[in-house]
Amino acid sequence: MQQRFSLRGYDAEFKERVSVEEWQRILVLRHHPDMMRGLFRYGELMPTYFSDNVLLNKVVTEAWRFEMLVYTLYLHDTRNPDDPATGLTVANLTRICAAQKVASRGRVLAILGIMQIAGYLHRRRSKIDARIVHLEPSAAFMEIVEGWNQRILQIIDAIDDTGELANAHVAVPRLGADMRTLGAERLLQGWKLLDPFPEVNYFVTRDGGWMLLLSCVAAGLQPSSGEEIAPVALELGSFGKRFGVSRSHLRRVLEGAYDAGLLDLPPRNGQEIVLSPRLVASFLTCMASELGFYRENTLAGLKTARPESWFAGEAPVVNPGDLYDTHVHHFSDTRRLRAGMGG
């Protein structure tokens, strides 16, 4: 049984949760006529990207782990080579995570350990001060990170392609690092994505919850292009296997969501997931906030890079699919592109 859905039905409540400036930024994308196209692109790209990679899911797909990863890359990207006390060290990351109330030292050590086992991080002793050991992201992991950046920008471009941000990401070598650094600095200054959206936070703070909620919202809205919410059926065992969680865990997440009023009917072991209109509206509003955040950081990074041909409207046309293999998470050699830009 499908139910009618109005995205604006909870605006009076939602706008009280954020600043006036944040609310206006949210509405720019949320009320864009192609917002649903962005959602469906999100539902297509991100689950496929994280699917069947247990170690990657253990590192990224849960709220505090994702934020910790942001700070991990921030410390690496902002390291001063002349100051061994800077950069990605256990002490520096632990200090940031404690100050931001993201993770304890034990959790930091656990995630860093997983990343080293996966080959995502390598230990390097400082040549200036042998007492200090830096952790450096591997080339393979940075390709994964840039692949995620590429996908989030393709999602933004699906809503508003005036910036051609996915093309810019490929064409400007430092853009990924610049957008990450700007984003991390805004987080350190107090910007929080999930605090205003407890409905979304319930899912995203649980293993597999991000992919579960995204998949359900996209599947529930796609038949009517966002006009109605359709019931969703998931085989929890196979879904959980894709993202490194058990069927029983996903069943508990869904049952807890029903108890919290986020589902309108008991989920019946995933066979009838009926998302509440409040949950769907919260998710889409949170998604607009997230995408707007990345969009602003990317545009600011482009202004820092200042490729003159880009801002003169002469940006090269790049098909990201030609440069990015969506199955093995690798970029092709982009030297031919940079050579075409005079880089």
N, C-alpha and C positions, 0 to 999 in steps of 0.2 A: 504494500500500500504506500504510494508516494504521497508526500505532503508538500504543500506549497511553501516556498522559501522566499523571504525578503531579507536581503543583505543589510538593509538599513534598519531593521526592526529593533536592534539593540543599541543604536547609536547614542541615544541619550545617556545610557549607562557607560558605554565604552569610552566616550570622549571625556568623561570625568576621571578616567584612570590615567590619562596622559596629559602632557602639557598642550597648550594651544598650538604651539609650533609643530609638535609631533603629530597632533591630530590632522593638521593641514597637510603635512607631508604624507601621512597615510592615505588621505583621500585622493591625492594626485594619482596614485596607482590603483587604489581600490575601486574608484569610480570610473576608471578608464574603460572604454567599451570593449577592450580586448583582455580584461582581467581574467575571464574564464579561460581564454586561450593560454595565458600564462600559467594558470593552475594546472591545466591538463598537460602542458609541457613539463611542469614541475613533476607531476605524477608519472610522466614517461621517463624523464632523465634520471632523477635521483635514486629511485629504487633499483633501477638497472645498474647504476654506478656502484652501489654498495652491496649488491646481491652477491652471495656466494664467496665473500671474503671475510672470514671469521675474525682475523686479526684486525682488519681495518674497522670492522664494526665495533670491536672492543675498544678501539682507540677514539672513535669519533661519534658514533650515533647515539649520544645521550648528552643532555644539556651541559653538565659540568665538565664532561670530557672534551666536548667541543670547545668550550671556553678555555679550558686548559691548553688545548692545542693552539688556540689563537695566541696565547701568551708564550707558548713554546717557540712559535715561529717569530713572534715579535722580538723576543730576546736574541734570537739568531740574526734576524735582519738588521737589528740596530746595534750590533756588536761593534765596538771600537777596537780595531786590530792592535792599537798601541796601548790598550788598557785591558790586561787579562782579567780584571775583576768584572768586566762587562760580558755580555753574551749569554748563551744558554748553558747554565750550570744548574745542578740540583739545588744549590742554595738560592740562586736568583729566582728560579721558578717556584720553589717552595715559598719564598717571601711574597711574591706577587699573589699566588693562590691563597695564601693565608690572609693577606690584606683585602682581597676581593671576596673572601669567604666562599671560595670555589672548591677547594680540596685540602685535606690534611696532608702532612708530609708522607704518611703511609700510602695514601692514594696517589700522590705524585710519584713516589718511587715505584708503585705497582704499574702505572701507565707507562712510565719511562722504561721500565723493564720489558714490558710487552713490545714497545716500539723498538727496542734494541734486538729482541728476539726476532721480530719481523724484518729486521734489516732496515728499518726506517731511520734509526739514529746510530751514529758511530761515535765512540769516545776518542777524544784527541787531547793529549796533555799539552798545556801551554808551553811554548818555547821561551816565553819571557819569565814565567813563574811556574816551575815544575810542580808546585803544590796544587795547581788549579787544573781541573779536567773539564774541558768543554764537550758538550754533546752537539754533534753536527748532523743535520738532516742529510740523508743520502740522496743521490741524484734521482733514484727511483721514487723515493717518497715525494720529492719536490715535483716530480711529474704528476703524481697523484693529486697533490695540492693544487697545482695549476689546472689539472683536469677538472677539479671541483669548481675552481674559479670560472673556468670556461663555461661550465654548465649553468652556473647561477647567472652568468651574464647572458647566455642564450635564453634563459627563462625571462629575464628582464626585457630583452629585445623582442620576445614574443608578445609582450604587452605594449611596449613603446620602442619602436626600432629607430627612432630619430637619432639616437646616439651611436648606433652600431657598436655597442660596447664589446660584444664578443670578437668582432674584427679588431677593435683597438687592443684587446688583450693579447692577441696573437702578434700584432704589428709593433707593439711597444714593449721591449724586453723587460723593463723594470716595473711595468704597471702592476703585476700581481703582488710584488713586494710592497709597492707604495700603497695599494688599496688595503693590504693586510695591516700595514703599520698604522695607517689612519684609523682603521676600524678598531685596532687594539687600543689606541690612544683614547678613542671615544669611550670604550668600555672602562678604561682606567679612570676616566673622568666621571663615570657614573651612569652612562647610558645602559639600560637593560632591556632586552627584547621581551623576555617572558613575564616579568613582574606584573605588567598590566593585564595579562591574559592567563589567569589561573586555570581556565578550562584547557588551554593548550599545554600549559605547564604540567598538568597531571600526566599527560602522555609522554612529553619530551623528556621528563626526568626519570623515565623507566626504560630499561633496555628494550630495544625494538619498538618503542612507542612512537617515535618520530615517523618511521616508515609505515607503521600501522595506521596512524591517524591520516597521514598524507594520502595513502592508498585508498582509505575508506572515503575521505572527502572527495577525492577526484572521481572515484567510481560512483559515488552516490549522486554527484551533480552532473556527470557527463551525459547521461541519457536525455536530460532536458536542457542542457547547456546552462545550468545554474538556476532554472526556474523552480525546480522541485528537488526534494531530497528523496532518493530511492533507497530502499533497503539494500544492504551489501552482504554477500555471502563470501566467506574466506575459509579455505581449508587451512586451519591454523598450523598443522604439522608441517606442511610444505612451505608455508609462508615463513614460519619461524626458522626453518632450516636455512632459508636464504639469508637470514640476518643474524644467525648465531644465537637464537633463543629457542626455548622449548615451547611446545604446544601448551603445556600446563601454565607456563608463565604468561603467555598471551591470553589464555583464558582468564587468569586472575586479573590481568590488566583490564580486560573488557568487563568483567563482573564488577570490579571496583569502579569503573566509569559509570556503569548503570547505577550502582549504589549512590554515586555522587550526583546523579541527575544529568549526566552527560549523554546518556543513551535513553531513548524513549521506551524501549522494550528490552526484556532480558535477552542477552546476545545468543543464547542457545549454542554455546560452543563455537561461535563464529558463523553459524548458519543464518542468522538474522540480526545483522548489526544495523540498528536504526539510530542514526546520529540525531541528536537534538538540534533544533534550529539555533539555539544559543551557542552550542559547540561549533557548528559550521560557521556562523557569523564571526565568532571569536578567532577561529583558525584563519579565515580569509583576511580579517583585519590585522592579525599578527603577521601573516604572510606579506601583506602590503607594507607593514612596518619594516620587516626584514629586507625585502627587496629594495625598498626606498633607501635603507641604510647602505646597502651594497652599491646602489646606483650613485648615491652622493659621494661615497668614498672613491669610486672608480672615476667619476668626473673630476673630483679634486686631484686624484693621481694623474690624470691626463693633463690637467693644467700645470702640474709640477713638471711633468715630462716635456710639455710644450712642443710636440712634433708639429711644426708650422703647417705642413701640408694637411694635417688632420683638421686643424682649426680653420684652415682656409677652404674647407669643404672638398679637399682632394684626397680623402682617405682611400687607400687601396681597397679594392673589393676582395675579400678573403672568404673562402668557404671553410669554416672551422673543421668541417668533416674531412677536408683534405689534409689537415694538419694534425688531427687528433683521432686516434683509434679508440672508439668507445668500448671495445671489448677488452683490450689489454692495458688500458690506462696509460698510453704513451703518446707524447707529441712526436711528430716527425721533425726533421731538421728544418728550422725556420730561417736558416741563413739566406736562402733564396729570396724570402720575403723581405728581410732586412736589407739585402743588397739592392732590391728594387726601390727601397726608400732612401738609399744613400747611406745606410748604416754600416 
